[in-house]
Amino acid sequence: MKNIFPKESIKFINKMLIENNTTISGILDKSFERINKYNSSTNAWVEVWIEESYRIAKELQKNKTEKLKNPLFGIPIGLKDLIDYKGKNTSQGIKNYNCVSDEHASIVKKILDLKMIPVGKQNLVEIALGITGHNPSLGNIRNPINLDFIPGGSSSGSAVSTVTGMTPISLGTDTGGSVRIPSAMCGAVGFKPSFGKLSLIGVKTLSESLDHLGIITNNVEDNKIFFEIITGNNKSSKLELSKNIKIAVPLNKRFQNISSEFVNENFEKFLSMLVKNNIEIEYINLPWIDQARKITLDILLAEAYKNHKKKYFDKKVSNHISKRLSIGKNISEKKLNSAKIDKQSFTKKMEEILTKYDAIISPTIPIKTPKISDSDPAKSNNDKYSFIAEFTSIYNLTGQPSITIPFGKDNNRLPMGVMISGKKHSDMKILNIAKLFENLIIENEKKTK
C-alpha cells in the first residue's frame, strides 16, 4: 500500500465547513469512502455506524452557526472498542463477545455534547493486553504503510484509521504505551494525557492504576484542539521558537543498550536538529529508571487478571492472552501492594527530576517495526518483542503526560517516533513543546529536499 493517504486535519475540515466548501454529510462521505477502501486490507474496524452517523449529521446541519465557534463541530471520530456506546456492543477485541452497553462512556457523552460524530468501533488486541496488533479472534490489524508489518498495539485500529484518513481523530487507551506505540509505528501523533485528565468511566479497563485514555491525530495541532476543548482548558500559551526550554535525555542502559542501532541513529539526528535550533539539551543518568518495567508488569498483570478473570475461566480469550492472565493470577495481593508502593516512590523521583527540565525525550520504541509473521506473541520464541513498551510504560507508571510525534523512517520506509514527556499536569506545556518540535521537523524536511 502506498505511503500516501488523505490526512485532512480537524482545522482544515472546519475551515471547509465555515467557507461552505463542504457539508457535514460530505465529511462523512469521505470517511466512509476511505473505510470502504482501506478497511478490508487493514482490518481496523470492528463495526461502522453508517446510518446512525448520517442521522446525527442531519441533526447537526440544522445548527450551522456552531461551526464558527466550535472546531470539533461535525468531525468524525473513531472509538477503540473498549469504550462504551449506548446500545452498541463493546467487543473488547473478542469475536462474538456479548457486552451491549446500557449507557455512553463519560468521554462519549462529552464528544456528543461537542457535536462530534462517532462513526464506529475500532479493532484492538484482545482486552488490550498486547502491543503488536495481533488478534487471532477478530483478525490481525495491519500497518497501512506496509501490510506485512505490525501496526503496534493495543490501539491498533485507532492509529490505522487516523493515518489513512478514515477518521481525522481516534480515541484509544494506553496502559503501557498502547496509544503511543501504534501511533509511532503508523506515523501518527499519539498523546497520553496525565492520569485522570480524561475520564475512564464507561471504559473497559485493563489496569485501573495504569490506564489512560489517549488521543490519536495526524498532527499536534489537532491533538491540542481536542484536548483543550474536551478538558475546558482554553488558556494555553503559545510557545515560540525562541522560548528557552531545557530538555533532558536519559543516558542509562534502558535507553541505550536495548535500542537498535537504527533507532539510536535516528534519535541522534533528532537531537542534532534540536541543538542546531538552540534547544538546550542535558544528558542525565537515571539508574533507578530500569526498575520501571517490573513494577509496571506486576501491577498490570495482577489488575488485568482481576478485571478479566471471568473471560479467563470461560476461555473467551486466545491462548497467549490466557497465559498472560495466568501470570497475573499468581501475583499475590501482598506483591501487588508492594508494587503500588514502589510506583509511588518511582513517580516521586521522576517528578523531582522533571522540576529541573521542561521535558524528557527518547525514542518512542527501541526497535524498528517488525513483520506480522516474525512477531506473533502466540509463538513461544517471540517474547523478545515484549520490550517494545520499555520506554512508553514508564509514563503509565508515573501518570505523567507523554506524546509521540513522527520523525524519520526505518530501512523498510516505515515511520519512527520521538517521545516527549513531562511533569504531571503539564499537559499543555508538553503539547506546546511537541508543536514546536513538529514545526522544526517540517522546516528541516524542507531544507533537505
CORPE-V474968 format. One record per backbone hydrogen bond with DSSP energy under -1.0 kcal/mol. NH is the residue of the N-H (numbers start at 1). CO is the residue of the C=O. If there is no record, write none. Layout:
nh:co
NH:CO
NH:CO
This chain:
nh:co
13:9
14:10
15:11
16:12
17:13
18:14
19:15
20:17
21:16
27:23
28:24
29:25
30:26
31:27
32:28
33:29
34:30
35:31
36:32
37:33
38:34
39:35
42:38
43:39
46:121
47:121
49:119
53:49
54:50
55:51
56:52
57:53
58:54
59:55
60:56
61:57
62:59
63:60
66:63
67:64
68:65
69:66
70:66
73:70
74:115
75:72
77:117
78:169
79:120
80:171
81:122
82:80
83:80
84:202
87:101
88:85
90:99
92:81
94:91
97:94
101:88
105:84
106:201
109:105
110:106
111:107
112:108
113:109
114:110
115:112
116:111
117:75
119:77
121:47
122:79
123:44
125:154
127:92
128:125
129:126
130:128
139:135
141:133
142:42
143:149
149:146
150:370
152:132
153:131
155:178
156:154
157:123
159:155
160:156
161:157
162:158
163:159
164:160
165:162
166:161
167:161
170:216
171:78
172:214
174:212
181:177
183:179
184:180
185:181
186:182
187:183
188:183
189:217
190:404
191:215
192:402
195:399
197:194
203:200
204:82
205:203
210:207
211:207
214:172
215:191
216:170
217:189
223:219
224:220
225:221
226:222
227:223
228:224
229:225
230:226
231:227
233:228
243:240
245:243
247:280
248:359
249:282
251:284
255:252
257:253
258:253
260:366
264:260
265:261
266:262
267:263
268:264
269:265
270:266
271:267
272:268
273:269
274:270
275:271
276:272
278:275
279:274
280:245
282:247
284:249
289:286
290:287
291:288
292:289
295:291
296:292
297:293
298:294
299:295
300:296
301:297
302:298
303:299
304:300
305:301
306:302
307:303
308:304
312:308
313:309
314:310
316:311
322:318
323:319
324:320
325:321
326:322
327:323
328:324
329:325
331:328
336:332
337:333
338:334
339:335
340:336
341:337
342:338
343:339
344:340
345:341
346:342
347:343
348:344
349:345
350:346
351:347
352:348
353:349
354:350
355:352
356:353
358:246
359:246
360:421
361:248
362:419
364:417
372:148
379:376
382:379
385:382
386:383
388:385
389:386
390:387
393:389
395:392
397:393
398:394
402:192
403:420
404:190
405:418
407:416
410:414
413:410
416:408
418:405
419:362
420:403
421:360
422:401
426:423
430:426
431:427
432:428
433:429
434:430
435:431
436:432
437:433
438:434
439:435
440:436
441:437
442:438
443:439
444:440
445:441
446:442
447:443
448:444
